[in-house]
Amino acid sequence: MSNGEEMELSDLSQSQEAEAGGEGGAVMAPDQDGAEGMLDSHSATDLEAVFDVPVNVSAILGKAHMEVSELLRLGRGAVVELDRKVGEAIDIYVNNRLVARGEVVVVEDRLGVTMTEIIKGGQS
């Protein structure tokens, strides 16, 4: 999706289910050495047990470091400058592991994230 295509999370999970052997096909998955290899369709159906496991997804716009005294002086309307520039990709974490980068989008009256880059190997 590095070409900027938008994909909703429900579409992503459906495509992952299809890739995970939805109709008995083979699946590409990393082996113990981290290299991608083929899993047979029997192994892919074994993964269905984890499809309903909840995970925490976080989209980090940026970070700021400050002393407690500065934090206590903040009030309504205060602006905290983050370490990211406007238009710079945001980090997307799943269970505190960096898995992707993306862009902020507006979906109706809520904020969302479009994944633009998948991080191989996921970093902590």
N, C-alpha and C positions, 0 to 999 in steps of 0.2 A: 504494500500500500504506500510505497514511498512516492508515488506520483500524486499524492494528495487526495485520493479517493476517500469519500466518507463511508464509514461502515458502522452501523449501530452495534452495540454489544450483543443484542439478540441475534443479529445476522452473523456476528463473529462466532458465537457459540454454536449456531446451526452449522456453519461451515466447518468448525472444528469437529463436530459430531460426524459430519459427512466424511471428513478426512480420517476420522478414527474408525473407519470400517463400516460406515452406515449400511452398505450393501455387500459386505463380505470382501471388499477390496483390500489391497495391501496398504500399509501406512508407513510413511517415512518418520523415523524417530531416532533420537541420538542413542548410541549404545554407550557402554561404560567408558569408552575412551573419548566420548563427546562427538565422535564422527557419526554422521547420519547413516543409518542402515535401514533395511526393510524389516518390518515386523509382519508376520503373517496375520491373516484376518482373525484367527483364534485369539492371538494376543490382544488385538484391538478390541474385541468384544469384552475382554477382561477389564479394560479400562472403563467400561460403562459404570462400574461400581463407584468411581470417583467423580462422575459427572455432576452429582448433586451435593458434593462437598462445598460448603460455603468458604469463600476466601475474602480477604479485605483488599479492596482496590483503592489506591490513593493516587491522585494527580497533584504533583507538587509544582506550584507556580513559581516558587523561589524560596529563598531562605534569608534570614537576617540574624545577626548576632548583636546582642546588646546586654548591658549590665542590668541587674535587677532595678537599680535606682532609675535608669532610663525607662524601663518598662512601667514602673509605678507612676511616672510622670505623664504617661500617655493618657489621653482622655478622648471623649467623643470627637470625631473628626480628625484625629491625629493620623498622619500618614507614615507608614513604615516602609522604607525603601528596601526592596528585595535585590538579590544578587543577579537578577536576570534582566535582559533588555526586552523591550517591546518586540513581539514577533519571534522571539527565540523559543525553540521547542521546550516543552515542559516534560518533566520526568513522570513516568507512570510506573507505580510499584504495585506488585501483587504479593501480599504477605511480607511486606518490608523488603522485597527483592525487586531491583530495577529490571523491568521486562520490556519496556518500550519507551518511545518518546512520541510526543504528539502536539496537537494544536488545540486551543480552546475554541469551542463552537457554541452557538446558542441554539437550543432545541426547544421551540415554543417559548416558555417563560423560564427555562432552566439552563444551566451551563452544562456542557458536555465536553468530551474529548474525542478528537479524531486521531487514531494512531497513524503516525507517518513513518515510523521506523521501529522494527522489532529488534531488541537487543539479544543477540545470541549468547547463551550461557547464563543469562541473568546475573547481575552483580548485586552483592549485599550492601 
